[in-house]
Amino acid sequence: MFIPPEKLDYAYNFIREDAGQGTSVVIFVGPDADALCACHILTTLLRMDQIPYQIKPIFDVEHLLNAASAVRKMTDVRSIIMLNCGGSVDILQVFQLPEEGLTCYVTDCHRPFHLANINDKSGRVLLIGDQDDVTLEVPEPVVERDEDDFSSSDSEVDASLSEDLGSDSSSDGNGKRKRTSRRQQRKEKRRKAKSGVDAALPSHSLADPYYAGDYCGPSSSGLMYLLAYQLSRNNETLLWHAVVGLTNQWTHHRIDYKRYEKEYNKYRAEVDRLYDMADDDDEFLDAASSRRKKLRNGRILCELDYKFMLYRHWSLYDSMFHSRYVAARLRVWTYRGPQKLQELLAKMGLPLRSCKESWALMSSSIKQQLDEKLTHCGATYELPELQFPSFVRNFGYKMEVCAEDVVYAVTALLELNNHDTLNDELVRIADRAARDNADEPASADGVSATETDSSGTTSGPDTGGSSSSSTLAIGGASTIHAAMRNNFWTAYEALDSRSQDLARGFQLAMSLQKAIVRQGAALLEKKALRKEAHYRRCVLDHSHTVRQGDASFFCQPLALIRLALFLASTYQESRLKSDLPVVLAAHHVVRDTFLVVGVSSEAATIDERNVFGMYFKAAAQKCGAVVQRHYFESPVLEVKKDDLANLLDCLTV
């Protein structure tokens, strides 16, 4: 059942009416910046109404199932709110919702929704959003029937004949009750047989048009800000969170520029409306006073910004060198790439020494002339569109942050705040593997214990007889799980733009982007991407294609997706102008699994969807691969190390 955006305040009133003395609201928050921003807005509203709540970070479907079992034991809970998680799973199956007393509200930008959630008429599962942005046509639910269902009509005929012959009607009633009991037992048996992740996720074939690919719906933070607006509680802080949520979709290639520009114009009008009354008297102020007013603490500005990653917190040269747009077009990994960048800066009249200094230390005159010089010289070096519409928030003369900067920082904190811990685990496991290999006798043919097959995948020795590696992996996994929870809360607190954690997020984001360009350059130079009929693929193994210091970066879904997007953009900007999608598989040493992602050079839309999630699932079913983790991002899959080669072969077919 859908709740349209214009009726969000009605849904919130239900939550408010159901609130009790205990923790009546539980909020499940997905692992992205948009979900964290939506949570900030929602909890602000709940605190205003003094409604107790509990936040539970959710990282994947398996984690959601465990958290749901814990919530079922909480007797005070009346409302479950899901932010960017849960829309693609069967909520009734996951939470086993009772007939009354507990309602689940789903605000999820991932599309398509699970059909069970759409077809639920009981009012226990409420989807926040407009059905028009979900699909053009929702198929009717399929009613499952067993053998007793098909034979019930014949039994009823036999019963009527028995009555005509004077048989005992009470015995017939008992027989009918027994048949009904048997049907219920069979259905319950089938439900138990199909439990856990298999029961929660949709079961569909490649021919199912409804599940034919994934795309992105409205941002959850935008819907939560709309709720605040309907309650007349909106302010510039909540608006900033909504802006960051929209920018998160644009930065991670989930929406195209046309849709981003449309949403940007809406938020720009909201910014103008929010500050309209406060700026009515600006015409009576002198220029200096007006400037001070615009730089007041927390003000949001709408302006064109450079496509240079984190340049406010980096140097101009490093920012341009590591930005996906500039790096792909200038081919910075080649010998001529850095020379072209230096030539561009020289033609603009910018001293190289100043460009390699921190942006904060650059001359103000250079900053003021940068727009004009980039416009004049950028087209010569095939860089015609170096700016895009964005939002900036000023905190006086102390700090200025762009919405895209916050997205990079929060995402880095979510995935990489435990970077040092994970690196230590990788080094420990690598050292242990090296000692084990040193103790192993050499094979008769002289081949090493780890070798690469013709498909480019890496296979290792069979460790089924030894439990040491699995024990080590389990211990490392528990460490990583604890670190992920800490990462969530660090990223959540960092959304306060004056938090010290935000500065750490900037540094982590810079380190990640350096690793992306460094790793992408290495793969391109080695021509490591294998071209298939409809996509390119590459397997990243820490012992072969990935530097040991960079291995922990690409164990995370969004980081690996950004590497794949960098490679896809590079091929699109090459002489071949190839727009083939890219599939990457990265080895997670701690779990001894492979993380597989698939991206296209163009953002997915409702008409042009990302089909990799559907193909990944079909390939896994065909080859019998064991899926270790199901992410809410459908084009992301984690499989056992031994199943990777078969999965890629089936994907090719």
N, C-alpha and C positions, 0 to 999 in steps of 0.2 A: 504494500500500500504506500502511495506517495503522499508527501506533504509538500505542496507547491511553495516556492520561495516567499510568495506574498502572505503566507499563512504561518510563518515561523513563530510569530509571537503566540499563536494559539497552542502550538506544540510546547512552547516554553511554559505556558500557563499550566498545562497538564503536569509537567515536571514539578512545578512549584506547588501545585495542589497535592501531588503524591508525596511530597517531601515530609519526612518524619523527624524524630529527635535524633536517630542514629545516622549512620552513613547511608543515606537513601539514594545517592547518585554515584555511580562508578563510571569513570571516563577511560576508555581504551584509546591510546594514542599511537598512531603508526610512526614508522621511523623516517620522517622527512620534515623539512622546515615548514611546509604548509600545515601539517598536522600540529606541530608545536605552536605555531602562530594561532591556529584555531583554538587550541587548548587555552592559550593565554586569554583570548577574548572571552571564551565561555566561562572560565573560572572567575574572571572579573565580574561577570554578571551574576554568577552564583553567590559570590561573596557579598554583593550588594543586597541580595535577598536572604543572606544568612542561611544558605542551604549547605549542609555538610556534603562533602564529596571526597572521592579518592581517585587518584590518577594511577593508571597502570600502563607502563610502556609495553608495547607489543612489537616484536621484531619479525615474526613470520607466522605462518598458519599453525605450526606445531606449538609455538609459544602461546598463541591465542587459545588453543584447546586446553592447555594446562591452566591458563588464567581463568578460563570459563568454569572449569571444574572447581576452582577455589571460590569464585563468586557465587556459585550455586549453594555454598554452605553459609553465605552471609544472609541472615534472615531479615535484616533491615533494608536491604536494597529494593528499591521500587523502580528505578530508571537506569538503564545502561545506555551510554552514549559512546558511539564508535566514530573516531575521527581518522579517515584515510586507512581504515582497516575494516574488514568484515563484509563489505558489500559484495565481494566475489565468493563468499562461502554461505552455506545454508545456516542462517542464524538460529532457526528453530532446532536444528539438529545439534548445533554447537552448544547452545545454552540450555537446551531441553526446557524451553519456557513453559511455565504452567498456564492453565487456561485464563487466569486473571492474577493481578497483583504485581506483575513485572512486565515492563515494556522496554523494547530496545529501539533506540533512535540511531539511524545509520547516516552519517555524513561522510561520503567516500567519493573521491574524484576518480577512482579507478572504474573503468567501464569495460565490459558490460557487467551489470549486476547479476547475481545468481537469480535464476527464474523463480526459485522457491520463495525468495524475499519479495519479488514483485507480485506473485500470485497469492500471497498470504492475505486472506480477507478477515482474519480474526482481530486485526489491530494490534497484535503483539509485536510486529516488526514494521516500523515506520521509516521509509526511505526519504531523506531530505533532498528535495530537488524536483525538477520538472521532468515529467515522463517524456517530453518531446526531445530532450537531449540524450535520452537513453537509447532508443531505437525507433525506427519507423513503425515497426509492428512487433508486438510481443506475442509469441505463440501461446496457445492455451495449454494449461497443465495437462500432463498425461496421467491418467488414473490407472494405477497398477491393479491387476486382478489375478487371482490364483485359480486353481482348478475348481475349488469349492464354489467360487463366485459364478463360474460358468455353468455349474451343475445345479445351482440353487433353483432355477426356474423349473427344471425337471422335477426336483423334489417337491416344489409347491404343487405341481400338477398331480403327483402321486398322492400327496396329502389330501387334495380335494376329492380324488377318486376314492380314497379310503373312507372319507366321511360319508360319501354316497353309499358305500357298502356297509356302513354301520360300524366302522372300526373305532377304537378308543382314541379320541382326540387328544387326551392328555399325554399319551405316549408319543404322539407326533410332535407335540410341543416340546417335550423333553429332547427328542431327537434333533429338532431344529436348534435348540439351545446348545446342544453338543456340537452341531456343525458350526455354529457361530463361534463357539469357544475354540474349535480347531482352526478356523480361519484366523482368529486373533493370534493364536500361538504361532502359526506359520509366518504371519506378518512380523511379529515380534522377533522371531528367529532370523528372518531376513534382515531386519533392522540391525540386530546385534552382529550378524555376519559382516555387514557393511558398516563399519564404525570408524571412528577416528578421522584421519585426514581424507580417506576415500569417500566417506559419507558427507563430509563438509564441502568438498570441492564439487563443482558440476561435472557430471559425466556426459560427454557429448562426443560426436564424431566430427571429422573434417567437413562433412556435408551439412552440418547444422548451421544455417545462415545467421542465427542470433549470436552464436559464439564465434563467428568468423573474424577473429582479430580483436585487438584491444585499442582503446583510445582513452582520452582524458576528458573528464567532465569539469564542471565549475570547481574552483578551489574551495576547500572547506573553510579556510579563513575568510574568504569573501562572503560565504553564506552566514558565518557567525557574525561578521560585521553587519550584514543586513539585518540580522536579529537584533543586534544592539541598536541599530537605527530605528527599527520598528518599536523598540522599547524606549526610544528617546534617551539612550544612554551612550551614544557614540561620542568619541573624542579623538584627538589627534593621535594618541598612543594606540588606540584600537585600530584606527585607520592605517597607521604605519604597519601593524601586524598583518592587516589584509593586503597591503601593498607588497610586503615581503612574500606572502603566500603566492600571489600572482606571479611575482618575479621568479619564484622557485620553479613554477611550471615552465616558464620561458627559458630559464637558464639550463634546465635539464632536458630541454628538447621535447617536452610533452605536448606543447601547443605550438602552432605555427605563428608567424609574425602577424598575419592578418587578424587572427583571434586575439593575440596579445595587444595589438594596437587598438582593437575595439574595446577591450577591457581597460586599457590604459586611459582612454578618453573618458570612460565612466568614472574612474577614480580621480582623474584630473578635475572633472566637474565637481566631484565631492570635496576635493581639497579647496577649490575656489569657493564653494558654498560654505565650507567650515570656517574659512578665514574672511569671508566677505564682510561680515559685520565688524570684525576687528580691524579691518583695513579701510573702513569708510572714511576715516579722518586722515589718511596718508597724504592727501593733497594739501593739507595745511601744515605738513612737516617739511623741514628742509631735507636735503639729500642725505646728510650724515645721520639724522634722526631716523629717517626711513630705512636706511641701511641697517642701523642697529636693531630696528624692530624686526626686520626680516631675518636677522641672525639671532633672534631670541631663542631661548632654550627649547629645543624639541620641535621647531617649526619644520614642516615638510614643504619641499620645493619640487616643482615639476620642471624638468629641464632635459636637454639633450646631454647624453653622457658618452664617453669614449668606450669603444669595444676593447679596452685594455684592462686586463684582469687586475683588480686590486691596486691600481696605479697610485691611489692616495696613500697606500701603506707600503709601497714598493718603490723602486726607481722606475723612471719612464722607460728606460732601455729594457730592463728585465721584464717589465709588464708587457711591452710590445712583443718581445722575443717569445714569451711563453703564452701569449693569447692565441686561442685556437684560430681566430679569423686571420690574424697577421701571420702566424707560423705556417698555416696551410698555404697561404697565397705566396709568401716569400720563400717557402721551403727552407726554413732556417736550419735544418739538419744537414743540408748540403754545404759544399765549400762556398758557393756563391750567396747562400742565404744570409749569413751575418753581414757580408759585404753590402748586399742590397739594403739592409736595414741601416747600416752606417751611412751609406750614400743618401738615403732618404733624409736622415737627420741632418746631414751636412747641407743638403740642398735647401732644407728649411732654415738653415742658419743657426742650428742649435749645437753648442759645443758638446762633444761626446762626453767630456768629463762631467759636465752638469747633468747630462741625461742619465749617467750612471750613479748619480747621487740620489739620496732619498727625495721623494717628491716634496716632502715638507721643507727641505732645504733648498729647493730650486728657486731661482729668482722669480719674483712675482711678475716681472715684465715678460719673461719667457712663457709663463702660464697664460697671460692675457693674450699673447699673440699666437698661441698654439692652435686655436680653432681656425683662424684664417690661413695659417701656413699648411695645416693638414689638408684643408679643403683644396688649396692650390696645388700641392705636390702629391697628394695621395693617389689621385687617378693615374699619374704617370707610372706608379709602381703597382698598378692593379689593386689599389685599395680605395675604391670610390666611396664606400659606405663605412666610415670609421666611427659613426655615432648612431645612437638609438635613443628613443624616448625613455626616460627613467625617472626615478624619484630619489631625492636626496634629503637627508634630515640633518639639520644644523643644530649644534649645541654651543651656540655662541662662537667665540674664537678658539674654543678648546679642541673641538673635533667635528668632522663632517664625514658622514657615512652614506654610502649609496645602498639602495635596497639589494642590488646584486652582490655587493660586498658582504652584507649580512648573510645572504643565502650561502655563499661560499664558506664563510666562517662557521655557521651553524652546522652545515653538512659535514665539514671537516671534523668538528667536535663530536658529532654523532658517530662517525665511523672511525676516526683516527686518533681520538684523544688517548686511546690505549695503544698508540703506535709503538711506543718504547716497550711496553709489556709484551706485545705480540712479537716484536723483533727478538726479544730475549727468548721467547718460546721457540721461535724458528731457529735461532742459533743453537739452542740446547738440543733440539731434535736433530738438526743437521750434524752436530758433533756426535750425537749418539749413533746416527746412521753411518757416519764415517768410521767410527770405532767398530761397528758391526761388520761393515764391508771389509775392514782391514783383517778381521778375524776369519772371514769366509775364504775358503780355498778357491783358487782361480778355476774357471771352467776349462774343459778340455780343448775347446776351440779358441780360447784366448779372448772371448768376448766379455766385456765388462758386465757387471751385474745390472746396470741400468743402461738401456739402449733405446734408440728411437726407431720406430717402424716407418714404413713407407708413407703412411698417412700423415706423418708429422706428430703423432701422439707419442707420449713417453710412457714406457712400461717399466716396472721395477720388478725385483725378485718377489717370489711368493713368500709372504710372511705368515701364512695361515697357521703354521706350526708353532709360532712364537707369540707370546702374549705381551712381550716387553714393549713393542711399538704401540699396540693398542692401549696398554695401560698408560703410557706416556701421553698418547693423544687424548685420552679421557681426562687426565689431570690438566693438560693444557686447555682443553675445551671448557672445563669448569672455571678456569682463570679468566678466559675470554668472556664467558657469559656474565660473570660478575663485573668485568670491565665495561661491558655493553650497557648495563644498567647505570653505572656511574657516568658513562658518556651521555646518556639521555638527560640526566639531571643537570650536567654541566652545560649541555647545549640549550636546555630549557632556560636556565638562568642567564645564559649569554644573550638571549633576545632583548634583555635590558641593554640598550645601546651603550650605556656607561659602564658595563661590567668589564672587569679585568679579563674574564674568560673570553670575551670577544676578541681581545688583542691576541690571545693565544690561538684562537680560531683562525685569525688572519695568517699567522705564521704557519700553522698546519696546512692551510689551503695553499700557500705558496710552495711549501715542500711537496705537496701532492702534485701541483701543476708542473713543477720541475721534473718530478718522476714520470709524469705522463708524457711530456715532450721528450725526455731522455729515452724512455722505453719505446715510445712511438718511433723515434728516429732510428733506434737500433733495429726494430722490426722492419722498417722500410729499407734501410741499408742492406740488411741481410735477405730482403725479399722473402720474409718468413711467412707472409700470408699466402695461403694456398687458394687459388681461384677455382671455385666450383661453378656449376651451371648458373646458379641464381644468387650466389653470395660468395664472400671471401671468409676464410676461417684461419685461425691460428690458435695453437695451444701454448700457454705460458707455463713453463715449469721452472721452479727456482734454481734447479741445477743446470739449466741449459740456456733458456732465453730471457731470464729475469735476473737482474743483479740481486745479490742477497739482501742488500739494504733496502731494495724496493719491493721485495716479495710481499711484505705485510701490507703495502698500500693496496694491492690489487686482490686481496682476499675479501674486499667489501663490494657489495653490489653497485652502489652509485659511482665509486671510484673506477671500477672496471667498465661501467657504462660510459664514463667520460673518456676513458682511453679508446674505447671502440668508436665513440663519436669523433674523436680527434683523427683516427685513421680513416673513417668514412669521409670526413670533410677533406682530408688530404687527397684522397683519390678523386673526389668530386672536383677539386680545384686543379687537378693535374691536367696534363695535355690530353689524356684520354677522356676526361670529363665523365668518369665512370661513377654511376650512382648505385652500384651494387651494395647491398647490406653487408654488415660485418658481424661475424660470430667469433667471440673470444671465449676461451676456457682457461681459467687460472687455477693452479694447484693450491689448495689450502692445506698446508703441511700439518697444522695442529689437528684438524679433523680428518686428514688423509682423504679428502674429497676434491672434486673439481667444481668450481663455480662457473656456470655457462651463461652468457648473455648474448642477445642478438639485437642489433640496432640498425636503423635505416638512416640514410643521409637526410631524409625529409621527416618532419614531425608527423605523428599519426593524427588523423582526423576521423570523424564519424564515417566519412566516405572512403578514406584511404587509411586503413587500420594497420597496426603492427601485428603480423600474423605469427611471429616467432613463438609466442607463448603456446599457441595452438599446435604448431609443428613440433615444439619440444615435447609436449605431452604425448602426441601421437607417436613420435619416435621412441620415447621411453617405453610406452606400452608395447610397441612392436618388438623391440629388442629385449624386453624384460629388465630394463635398467631400474635399479632401486633409487628412488628419489629421496635424498636425505632431508632436504629442507624445501618447503614451498614458500616462496616470497609473494608479497602482495603485488609486486611488479611482475606481471605475467611473463615477460620475456627474460626472466631470470630463473635459473634452475640450479640445484646443487645435487650432484650424483656421486656415487662411489667411484673411486679412482679406476677400479677394474672395469667399470661399465662405460667409461668415456668413449673409447674407440668404437664400440658398437653403436652408441648413441649418435655419434657424428656420421657413421656410415649410413645408418637408417635415415638421418636427417637429409643426407645428400640424395638418397633415393626418393 
